[in-house]
Amino acid sequence: MSELHPIRPRSAALRTGLTVLGALIIIVSPIVGAIPGPGGVFVFAAGLALMLQNSAWSKRFFVRLKRRWPQLGYFADLGLRRASALRRFERDRPVDKEGKKLSRFRLALRTIRDFVGGRRV
């Protein structure tokens, strides 16, 4: 931003309110997900973004989640449009048995399989 419009930190009450709103949006997302279409995913992502931007607790929890399952953290970073996540993904993308880098689709399938199986990556 320019010097004429400095960014002011949010007050504690506003941050708390936005965090609670984000949690409520996440709770509502399965209900919206029952409606045909991908609406629940976008509603969940909006709630997650609100919580991560306004709560130190949710940031710490998200970091622990990303350390345990790095690929799930990748998808969240992608949803938050973080350029660092894209650079890190291209640098660290795993390879298959032939030595070719995995496609994003195959990587997503492998991540889901590992997550459902409870395996740490």
MDTraj code that builds the backbone (N, CA, C; nanometers):
import mdtraj as md
import numpy as np

residues = "MET SER GLU LEU HIS PRO ILE ARG PRO ARG SER ALA ALA LEU ARG THR GLY LEU THR VAL LEU GLY ALA LEU ILE ILE ILE VAL SER PRO ILE VAL GLY ALA ILE PRO GLY PRO GLY GLY VAL PHE VAL PHE ALA ALA GLY LEU ALA LEU MET LEU GLN ASN SER ALA TRP SER LYS ARG PHE PHE VAL ARG LEU LYS ARG ARG TRP PRO GLN LEU GLY TYR PHE ALA ASP LEU GLY LEU ARG ARG ALA SER ALA LEU ARG ARG PHE GLU ARG ASP ARG PRO VAL ASP LYS GLU GLY LYS LYS LEU SER ARG PHE ARG LEU ALA LEU ARG THR ILE ARG ASP PHE VAL GLY GLY ARG ARG VAL".split()
xyz = np.array([
    [0.0839, -0.1184, 0.0000],
    [0.0000, 0.0000, 0.0000],
    [0.0885, 0.1249, 0.0000],
    [0.0298, 0.2346, -0.0304],
    [0.1052, 0.3589, -0.0331],
    [0.1128, 0.4182, 0.1076],
    [0.1939, 0.5224, 0.1216],
    [0.2087, 0.5869, 0.2509],
    [0.0837, 0.6632, 0.2906],
    [0.0005, 0.6971, 0.1947],
    [-0.1212, 0.7703, 0.2262],
    [-0.2259, 0.6827, 0.2929],
    [-0.2218, 0.5535, 0.2654],
    [-0.3209, 0.4611, 0.3201],
    [-0.2512, 0.3455, 0.3921],
    [-0.2006, 0.3716, 0.5124],
    [-0.1327, 0.2634, 0.5840],
    [-0.2320, 0.1555, 0.6264],
    [-0.1832, 0.0320, 0.6361],
    [-0.2687, -0.0785, 0.6795],
    [-0.2723, -0.0775, 0.8315],
    [-0.3918, -0.0657, 0.8857],
    [-0.4075, -0.0667, 1.0305],
    [-0.4338, -0.2093, 1.0767],
    [-0.3753, -0.2484, 1.1880],
    [-0.4055, -0.3826, 1.2402],
    [-0.5512, -0.3895, 1.2871],
    [-0.6083, -0.5060, 1.2745],
    [-0.7473, -0.5241, 1.3176],
    [-0.7529, -0.5318, 1.4689],
    [-0.8631, -0.4859, 1.5239],
    [-0.8796, -0.4941, 1.6686],
    [-0.9047, -0.6390, 1.7089],
    [-0.8847, -0.6671, 1.8363],
    [-0.9033, -0.8036, 1.8869],
    [-1.0486, -0.8474, 1.8718],
    [-1.1414, -0.7577, 1.8935],
    [-1.2830, -0.7927, 1.8812],
    [-1.3181, -0.8272, 1.7365],
    [-1.2651, -0.7524, 1.6416],
    [-1.2927, -0.7800, 1.5011],
    [-1.2302, -0.9131, 1.4589],
    [-1.1059, -0.9380, 1.5026],
    [-1.0410, -1.0659, 1.4697],
    [-1.1182, -1.1833, 1.5280],
    [-1.1637, -1.1693, 1.6523],
    [-1.2416, -1.2755, 1.7156],
    [-1.3729, -1.2974, 1.6414],
    [-1.4384, -1.1896, 1.6061],
    [-1.5643, -1.2016, 1.5318],
    [-1.5458, -1.2692, 1.3972],
    [-1.4397, -1.2333, 1.3250],
    [-1.4138, -1.2948, 1.1948],
    [-1.3746, -1.4418, 1.2086],
    [-1.3034, -1.4752, 1.3160],
    [-1.2680, -1.6152, 1.3402],
    [-1.3932, -1.6975, 1.3686],
    [-1.4819, -1.6458, 1.4522],
    [-1.6075, -1.7154, 1.4820],
    [-1.6923, -1.7279, 1.3561],
    [-1.6979, -1.6222, 1.2759],
    [-1.7713, -1.6285, 1.1498],
    [-1.7128, -1.7352, 1.0579],
    [-1.5799, -1.7436, 1.0508],
    [-1.5147, -1.8463, 0.9703],
    [-1.5501, -1.9865, 1.0192],
    [-1.5524, -2.0063, 1.1525],
    [-1.5890, -2.1373, 1.2075],
    [-1.7337, -2.1719, 1.1739],
    [-1.8223, -2.0735, 1.1837],
    [-1.9630, -2.0980, 1.1486],
    [-1.9781, -2.1326, 1.0005],
    [-1.9024, -2.0652, 0.9176],
    [-1.9082, -2.0944, 0.7735],
    [-1.8590, -2.2364, 0.7472],
    [-1.7535, -2.2794, 0.8172],
    [-1.7037, -2.4161, 0.8007],
    [-1.8092, -2.5170, 0.8473],
    [-1.8779, -2.4872, 0.9563],
    [-1.9825, -2.5767, 1.0065],
    [-2.0982, -2.5870, 0.9076],
    [-2.1306, -2.4778, 0.8396],
    [-2.2415, -2.4760, 0.7441],
    [-2.2034, -2.5423, 0.6114],
    [-2.0762, -2.5541, 0.5817],
    [-2.0336, -2.6044, 0.4505],
    [-2.0870, -2.7434, 0.4158],
    [-2.0996, -2.8410, 0.5089],
    [-2.1598, -2.9691, 0.4684],
    [-2.3063, -2.9555, 0.4265],
    [-2.3769, -2.8630, 0.4885],
    [-2.5168, -2.8412, 0.4512],
    [-2.5236, -2.7845, 0.3099],
    [-2.4375, -2.6892, 0.2801],
    [-2.4321, -2.6320, 0.1454],
    [-2.3815, -2.7367, 0.0466],
    [-2.2963, -2.8278, 0.0935],
    [-2.2438, -2.9338, 0.0078],
    [-2.3516, -3.0310, -0.0376],
    [-2.4616, -3.0402, 0.0374],
    [-2.5703, -3.1300, -0.0019],
    [-2.6448, -3.0783, -0.1244],
    [-2.6364, -2.9505, -0.1489],
    [-2.6983, -2.8915, -0.2671],
    [-2.6151, -2.9315, -0.3883],
    [-2.6778, -2.9685, -0.4993],
    [-2.5992, -3.0084, -0.6168],
    [-2.4999, -2.8992, -0.6594],
    [-2.3822, -2.9435, -0.6959],
    [-2.2771, -2.8508, -0.7365],
    [-2.1655, -2.8481, -0.6344],
    [-2.0583, -2.7784, -0.6656],
    [-1.9417, -2.7768, -0.5760],
    [-1.9468, -2.6677, -0.4700],
    [-2.0624, -2.6184, -0.4336],
    [-2.0735, -2.5045, -0.3436],
    [-2.0101, -2.5245, -0.2082],
    [-2.0213, -2.6457, -0.1507],
    [-1.9671, -2.6702, -0.0180],
    [-1.8168, -2.6510, -0.0102],
    [-1.7470, -2.6838, -0.1173],
    [-1.6014, -2.6692, -0.1199],
    [-1.5630, -2.5222, -0.1098],
    [-1.6326, -2.4394, -0.1846],
    [-1.6007, -2.2964, -0.1835],
    [-1.6385, -2.2319, -0.0511],
    [-1.7494, -2.2755, 0.0071],
    [-1.7905, -2.2221, 0.1366],
    [-1.6884, -2.2619, 0.2432],
    [-1.6437, -2.3874, 0.2414],
    [-1.5424, -2.4332, 0.3366],
    [-1.4136, -2.3535, 0.3201],
    [-1.3716, -2.3327, 0.1963],
    [-1.2479, -2.2579, 0.1707],
    [-1.2584, -2.1141, 0.2220],
    [-1.3749, -2.0534, 0.2061],
    [-1.3936, -1.9162, 0.2560],
    [-1.3833, -1.9122, 0.4084],
    [-1.4446, -2.0083, 0.4755],
    [-1.4363, -2.0147, 0.6213],
    [-1.2952, -2.0401, 0.6695],
    [-1.2246, -2.1302, 0.5999],
    [-1.0862, -2.1592, 0.6358],
    [-0.9984, -2.0353, 0.6184],
    [-1.0184, -1.9630, 0.5097],
    [-0.9397, -1.8423, 0.4857],
    [-0.9643, -1.7383, 0.5952],
    [-1.0899, -1.7208, 0.6346],
    [-1.1202, -1.6253, 0.7425],
    [-1.0511, -1.6665, 0.8727],
    [-1.0562, -1.7945, 0.9039],
    [-0.9939, -1.8390, 1.0289],
    [-0.8422, -1.8254, 1.0246],
    [-0.7799, -1.8615, 0.9126],
    [-0.6342, -1.8546, 0.9050],
    [-0.5827, -1.7113, 0.9060],
    [-0.6599, -1.6195, 0.8539],
    [-0.6160, -1.4803, 0.8514],
    [-0.6303, -1.4113, 0.9856],
    [-0.7179, -1.4631, 1.0727],
    [-0.7512, -1.3885, 1.1937],
    [-0.7231, -1.4605, 1.3247],
    [-0.6722, -1.5827, 1.3208],
    [-0.6543, -1.6573, 1.4441],
    [-0.5162, -1.7211, 1.4492],
    [-0.4417, -1.6909, 1.5542],
    [-0.3091, -1.7509, 1.5714],
    [-0.3229, -1.8996, 1.6013],
    [-0.4275, -1.9393, 1.6767],
    [-0.4482, -2.0797, 1.7083],
    [-0.4701, -2.1611, 1.5811],
    [-0.5540, -2.1107, 1.4902],
    [-0.5812, -2.1863, 1.3678],
    [-0.4577, -2.1921, 1.2778],
    [-0.3745, -2.0889, 1.2808],
    [-0.2503, -2.0930, 1.2036],
    [-0.1576, -2.2021, 1.2567],
    [-0.1450, -2.2117, 1.3895],
    [-0.0604, -2.3158, 1.4483],
    [-0.1144, -2.4547, 1.4154],
    [-0.2456, -2.4712, 1.4241],
    [-0.3077, -2.5993, 1.3917],
    [-0.2843, -2.6338, 1.2448],
    [-0.2967, -2.5350, 1.1572],
    [-0.2760, -2.5552, 1.0136],
    [-0.1310, -2.5955, 0.9846],
    [-0.0359, -2.5345, 1.0550],
    [0.1052, -2.5690, 1.0356],
    [0.1295, -2.7136, 1.0777],
    [0.0704, -2.7566, 1.1909],
    [0.0861, -2.8971, 1.2325],
    [0.0239, -2.9911, 1.1297],
    [-0.0910, -2.9541, 1.0769],
    [-0.1560, -3.0352, 0.9739],
    [-0.0686, -3.0451, 0.8498],
    [-0.0093, -2.9337, 0.8083],
    [0.0772, -2.9336, 0.6898],
    [0.2030, -3.0159, 0.7118],
    [0.2548, -3.0188, 0.8337],
    [0.3735, -3.1004, 0.8602],
    [0.3407, -3.2488, 0.8542],
    [0.2218, -3.2851, 0.9005],
    [0.1842, -3.4269, 0.8994],
    [0.1466, -3.4731, 0.7594],
    [0.0661, -3.3937, 0.6879],
    [0.0235, -3.4266, 0.5517],
    [0.0553, -3.3083, 0.4609],
    [0.1760, -3.2993, 0.4094],
    [0.2161, -3.1829, 0.3308],
    [0.1284, -3.1585, 0.2079],
    [0.0785, -3.2632, 0.1453],
    [-0.0013, -3.2423, 0.0248],
    [-0.1369, -3.1808, 0.0561],
    [-0.1950, -3.2110, 0.1710],
    [-0.3207, -3.1455, 0.2078],
    [-0.2964, -2.9966, 0.2308],
    [-0.1821, -2.9644, 0.2887],
    [-0.1454, -2.8243, 0.3048],
    [-0.1270, -2.7566, 0.1710],
    [-0.0762, -2.8321, 0.0729],
    [-0.0597, -2.7769, -0.0618],
    [-0.1935, -2.7332, -0.1180],
    [-0.2955, -2.8175, -0.1039],
    [-0.4260, -2.7838, -0.1603],
    [-0.4862, -2.6621, -0.0900],
    [-0.4649, -2.6506, 0.0402],
    [-0.5141, -2.5330, 0.1116],
    [-0.4392, -2.4079, 0.0662],
    [-0.3065, -2.4183, 0.0501],
    [-0.2292, -2.3043, 0.0016],
    [-0.2715, -2.2647, -0.1392],
    [-0.3009, -2.3652, -0.2209],
    [-0.3464, -2.3369, -0.3565],
    [-0.4798, -2.2623, -0.3525],
    [-0.5672, -2.3049, -0.2622],
    [-0.6961, -2.2363, -0.2476],
    [-0.6797, -2.0937, -0.1992],
    [-0.5774, -2.0700, -0.1176],
    [-0.5510, -1.9347, -0.0691],
    [-0.4663, -1.8546, -0.1673],
    [-0.4310, -1.9173, -0.2811],
    [-0.3573, -1.8539, -0.3910],
    [-0.2209, -1.8039, -0.3476],
    [-0.1473, -1.8896, -0.2786],
    [-0.0146, -1.8523, -0.2314],
    [0.0879, -1.8925, -0.3363],
    [0.1618, -1.7957, -0.3861],
    [0.2617, -1.8213, -0.4901],
    [0.3736, -1.9110, -0.4383],
    [0.4067, -1.8987, -0.3112],
    [0.5132, -1.9813, -0.2557],
    [0.4767, -2.1290, -0.2620],
    [0.3485, -2.1594, -0.2481],
    [0.3063, -2.2993, -0.2556],
    [0.3264, -2.3542, -0.3962],
    [0.3004, -2.2747, -0.4972],
    [0.3203, -2.3209, -0.6343],
    [0.4682, -2.3440, -0.6642],
    [0.5528, -2.2545, -0.6183],
    [0.6971, -2.2737, -0.6394],
    [0.7467, -2.3982, -0.5671],
    [0.7019, -2.4162, -0.4439],
    [0.7428, -2.5317, -0.3653],
    [0.6917, -2.6607, -0.4286],
    [0.5699, -2.6591, -0.4818],
    [0.5140, -2.7777, -0.5448],
    [0.5956, -2.8188, -0.6667],
    [0.6281, -2.7242, -0.7516],
    [0.7045, -2.7572, -0.8720],
    [0.8447, -2.8072, -0.8362],
    [0.9023, -2.7530, -0.7310],
    [1.0357, -2.7945, -0.6902],
    [1.0342, -2.9344, -0.6291],
    [0.9351, -2.9640, -0.5477],
    [0.9342, -3.0870, -0.4690],
    [0.8393, -3.1943, -0.5205],
    [0.7854, -3.1780, -0.6394],
    [0.6874, -3.2740, -0.6888],
    [0.7503, -3.4133, -0.6993],
    [0.6854, -3.5150, -0.6416],
    [0.7434, -3.6491, -0.6439],
    [0.7463, -3.7088, -0.7845],
    [0.8291, -3.8107, -0.8006],
    [0.8424, -3.8775, -0.9295],
    [0.7859, -4.0187, -0.9183],
    [0.7430, -4.0749, -1.0322],
    [0.6930, -4.2122, -1.0335],
    [0.8085, -4.3094, -1.0555],
    [0.7758, -4.4351, -1.0818],
    [0.8797, -4.5383, -1.0952],
    [0.9695, -4.5158, -1.2164],
    [0.9167, -4.4498, -1.3200],
    [0.9976, -4.4233, -1.4396],
    [1.0816, -4.2973, -1.4276],
    [1.0664, -4.2242, -1.3203],
    [1.1446, -4.1030, -1.3011],
    [1.0766, -3.9768, -1.3517],
    [0.9513, -3.9893, -1.4017],
    [0.8768, -3.8713, -1.4464],
    [0.8014, -3.8118, -1.3276],
    [0.7859, -3.6798, -1.3301],
    [0.7126, -3.6136, -1.2223],
    [0.5644, -3.6506, -1.2311],
    [0.5039, -3.6723, -1.1144],
    [0.3627, -3.7080, -1.1089],
    [0.2757, -3.5896, -1.1513],
    [0.1659, -3.6207, -1.2192],
    [0.0707, -3.5156, -1.2535],
    [-0.0022, -3.4726, -1.1265],
    [-0.0648, -3.3596, -1.1306],
    [-0.1370, -3.3108, -1.0127],
    [-0.2519, -3.4028, -0.9778],
    [-0.3158, -3.4619, -1.0787],
    [-0.4275, -3.5517, -1.0537],
    [-0.3797, -3.6779, -0.9819],
    [-0.2731, -3.7393, -1.0314],
    [-0.2198, -3.8606, -0.9671],
    [-0.1695, -3.8295, -0.8264],
    [-0.1115, -3.7135, -0.8097],
    [-0.0629, -3.6741, -0.6784],
    [-0.1795, -3.6556, -0.5817],
    [-0.2886, -3.5976, -0.6300],
    [-0.4074, -3.5802, -0.5460],
    [-0.4648, -3.7160, -0.5058],
    [-0.4719, -3.8095, -0.5997],
    [-0.5226, -3.9430, -0.5678],
    [-0.4336, -4.0124, -0.4637],
    [-0.3031, -4.0000, -0.4802],
    [-0.2110, -4.0619, -0.3857],
    [-0.2242, -3.9984, -0.2478],
    [-0.2427, -3.8675, -0.2432],
    [-0.2577, -3.7975, -0.1153],
    [-0.3852, -3.8407, -0.0452],
    [-0.4944, -3.8507, -0.1193],
    [-0.6215, -3.8937, -0.0600],
    [-0.6091, -4.0362, -0.0070],
    [-0.5455, -4.1240, -0.0836],
    [-0.5261, -4.2622, -0.0404],
    [-0.4439, -4.2664, 0.0895],
    [-0.3376, -4.1889, 0.0972],
    [-0.2550, -4.1854, 0.2175],
    [-0.3320, -4.1286, 0.3364],
    [-0.4122, -4.0256, 0.3125],
    [-0.4877, -3.9617, 0.4191],
    [-0.5931, -4.0570, 0.4744],
    [-0.6668, -4.1231, 0.3852],
    [-0.7714, -4.2155, 0.4288],
    [-0.7086, -4.3349, 0.5009],
    [-0.5946, -4.3794, 0.4523],
    [-0.5261, -4.4906, 0.5171],
    [-0.4559, -4.4535, 0.6464],
    [-0.4494, -4.3260, 0.6792],
    [-0.3861, -4.2813, 0.8027],
    [-0.2347, -4.2832, 0.7980],
    [-0.1788, -4.2929, 0.6785],
    [-0.0339, -4.2996, 0.6650],
    [0.0265, -4.1593, 0.6640],
    [0.1337, -4.1443, 0.7386],
    [0.2051, -4.0162, 0.7370],
    [0.2929, -4.0119, 0.6146],
    [0.3001, -3.8957, 0.5523],
    [0.3803, -3.8806, 0.4315],
    [0.5171, -3.8301, 0.4672],
])
top = md.Topology()
chain = top.add_chain()
for i, resn in enumerate(residues, 1):
    res = top.add_residue(resn, chain, resSeq=i)
    for name in ("N", "CA", "C"):
        top.add_atom(name, md.element.get_by_symbol(name[0]), res)
traj = md.Trajectory(xyz[None], top)
